[in-house]
């Protein structure tokens, strides 16, 4: 069993991966006992072929394929279920949070005796080197206010794509996840709370990288997903 699994959801990332895959592989090789799982979400470019080629000679790299373009939530859940590590990190393909920031999350879960740690851009905004466009940044802050009112969760930034789960917590949480789109982050944190898993929020370095897959429609859908999460909770879907 590796110490750490890194799960990277990927959709049409052929342009990014020649830059980010070597960074991820270098981290794995330096630290040892780390596996890298890249989940191809039905990409229409040559993402899958690029990963397959990169994995040759690197037995710590695995390609997972979704049956179609299913969404980021589906991809992360797929990777979490297949991961073998004691701890499992999900990170975005653009490495907007450098992979080395996982050390902060690992230190936090050990210090706080927590089952999960989530990277946060909101706890220390001085760590944000490159900001999003003002409208996107402010819509994110509005979403967080609405999220806390709707769910009662205390976190300042649920949407940073840099999250670490202990293996047992990941299996329990992602087995109950219902959402497959971008609202899954809030749902997973709600499930963690309902099942008594302690989650800590940790400030991390973050730089906006152009080429986001989150459209305006996806952003609007995330607000609707908050209502869906509350409805699933009331109906007992997360038991």
C-alpha positions, 0 to 999 in steps of 0.5 A: 500500500503506497503512503499517498495516492494522487488523483487527477481528473482530466478532460481535454488536458493534452495542452497542459499535461506535457508541463504538469505530468513531469512535475507530478511524476518528479514529486512521486519519484522524489518521495517514493511510495506515491502513486499517480492516477489520472482519470480521463473523463471522455476527452475528445483530444489525445489526453488518454494517449498522452497519459498512456505514453507517459506511463510507460516505464513508470509503474506508479502512473495509472490511467483510468477511463470514464465510460463517457464525459461524466463530470469532475465529481464522477472522475474524482469519485472514480479515482478515489475508489481505485486509489490504494494509498493510505492518504488520497489527494485530489488535485486539478490538472493545472496544478494551480496549487503546487503539488508540494503543498500536499505537505501542508495538508499531511502535516495538518491531518497529523497535527489535528488528528483529522480524517481529511484536509482541504486546501483553501484560498480564503484563509490567507489570500496573500498566498494567492499569487495570480487572481481570477478575474474580479467577477469570478472571484467575487462570485466565488465569495458569494457562493461561499456565503450562500453555501454556509447559510444553506448547509451549516458547513464552516469552511471558507473555501470548498471549491479549491481543487486540492483535497486530502482524505484518509483512505477509510474516510474517502471510501465512506464519503465517495461511496455516498456521493450523488453529484457528478458535476462541480457541486460535489465538493460541498456534498462530500464535506457534508457527508464527512460531517454527517459521518463524524469525519474531522476535516481541517481547512488549510491555507495553500499557495494558489495561482489562477491558470487560464483555460478553466473548464468551469463555464458560467452555466457550471457556476450557476449549477453549483448554486442549485446543487446546494439545494440538492445536497440539502434535499438528499440530506433530508431524505437520508441519502447520505446515511 
